[in-house]
């Protein structure tokens, strides 16, 4: 019985560490992308999509970076011209909100691993993990919040007819999925610990 419990804890720990590493690496290496859409009328009315990308790590730590913008034009869902790519220097701000979310997630997972059988600390780790899931799921919003000038850059660089500007964070979404799984694992472990303590 002790061997089965030890194997269960080992398996649970390995899964937790792997998911944590994947989550943290993705959020650091996949910086958010800013996407703007505008209606362009030259001969016909088409949709111009401008995508601005930033190098790895800059999405969190900021700094003077080289942003790359790619403009594509579509008519009825089909590309009508070759993409136009340009680069420019930009000063990104430090995304402290996302970093707080990462730290909460790491602390939550470490608490769950170290205090595997402690009911109270498992509950705390679940809350930390849930908080990090919510924060990084909203990284696209926090990125624009700490870099408010990005909206103006997009507006200045867009042709008249701007429809919307949004920020997509693939790294933040992957982080949120991984931490959501870890939150559920921690929650299950919390209830199992609660039920075993009652026996």
N, C-alpha and C positions, 0 to 999 in steps of 0.2 A: 504493500500500500504506500509506504514511504517513497519507494522507487517511482511509482506512478505519479505521486504528487511532485517529486523532484523533476521528473521529465515534463510534467505539465507546466511547472514554473519556468523551466529552461526554454520550452517552446514559446511560451507567452512572452518571455524576455527577448528572445531573438526576433520574434515578429514585431514587437514594440520598437526595438532598436532599428530594424530595417526600415520600418515605416517612418520613423523619426528622421533618419538620415535622408531618405528619399524626399521627404517634405522640406527639410531645411535646404538641401542642395537645389531643389527646384525653385524655391522662392528666391534664393540668392542668384542663381544663374539665369533665370528667365525673367528679365526685367519687364515691367508693364509696357504695353504699346498704346499710343494715343491714336485714335482713328476718327477722322472727320469725313463727313459726306456732304457734297454740295451739288446743286443742279447747275449745269453749264450749258449755255446756249451759244453755239457758234453757227452751225448750219441747222443742226437739230438739237433738241434738248437731251442731254445725256447726264449720267451720274458720275461725278468725279469722286474717287475715294483716295484720301491721303492717309497713309499709315506712317507714323513716326516711331522708330525703334531706338533703344538705348543699349549700350554695352552691358554685359553681365556685372553684377554687384552694384552698379550705379543706381538701380531702382530702389535700393535700401540706403546705401551710403552717400549717394549724390556725388557732388564734385563737378569739376569742369569736364564735360564729356562731349564726344562727337555724336550728335544725333543724326540718324539717317532717315530721310523721308522718301517715300515712294508714292507717286501719283499714278492712279490707273483710271481709265475712263470706260464706262460701260453703257451700252444701249440695249434695252430689253434683256438685260442679264448677260450680254456677250461683250467681250472686250473689243473696243473699236480703235485702239491705238496701243503702241508698245508702252510699257511702264517707264516713267521718267523718275530717275533716282538722283537725289542731291544730298550733300552732307553739310552740316554747320555745327559750330561750337555752341554749347549751351551750358548754363550753370544750374545743375539740379540741386535741390535741397535734400537734406537728410530726412528720410522717412522714419521718424522716431515712433510713429504709431505702429507701423508694421514690425519694427524691431521689438517693441514691447510685446506684440502678439507672438513673435518667435520665441522670446525668452519665456513667456508664460507657458507655451507649449512644451519647451524643453524641460522646464522645471516640473510641469505636471507629469510628463512621462517618467522622468527620473524619480519623482516621489512614488509613482505607482510601481516602479521596478524595485526600488530600495525597500519600501514599506509594503511589500506584497500582501502581507496578512493583517495589516493594521487598518481596521475599518474606517476610522476617522480620517486618516491621511489619504486613503483611497478616495474618499468623498471629496477632499480638497483637491486632489490631483485631477479628478473628473471635472471639477469646476474650472480649474486652470486650463485644461485641455479644451473644454467647450469655449471658453473665452478666446483662446488663440484661434480656434476654428472660425468663430464669427469675425474676429478682427481681420484675419488674412483673407477670408472670403470677400471682404470689402476693400481689398488692397487697391483696386482700381479707383475707388472713391478717395481713399486716404492719399494716394499718389497725387491726384489732382488737387487735393486739399492743401498738401504741403508745397505743391508747385503751382500756385494759382496763375502765374504768368504764362504757363503753357497754353492756356486757352487763348490768350492774346496772340501768341506766336502762331497758333493754328489759324486764327481769324485773319491775321495779316497775310499769311501765306496762301490762303484759300481764295479762289475766284468768287465773285459775288454769287449768292444763292446758297450760302451755308445752311444746311439742314440740321445737323447735329454733330456734336463732338463727344466722344466717349473714351474711356480708358479700359482696356482689357488686360487682366493680369492672369496669364495661364499658370505662372508659378504659384500665385496666391490661391488659385482654384485647386491645383494639385495638393498644395499644403493643406487646404481646408478639408479636402476629401480624406487625406491620410490621417489628419488629426481627428476628423469625425469618426473614422474607424477606431482610432485609439480611444476616443471618448466612449464609444459603445463597449469596447473591450474592458475599459476601466470600470464602467457602470455595471457590466455583468459580473466582474470580479468583486465589486462592492457588494452586490446583492448575494453572491455566493458566500462571501465572508460573513455577511449578516446572518444568513440562514444556518451556516455551520456553527456560528457562535451561540445560536439558540438551542442547538442540540446538546 
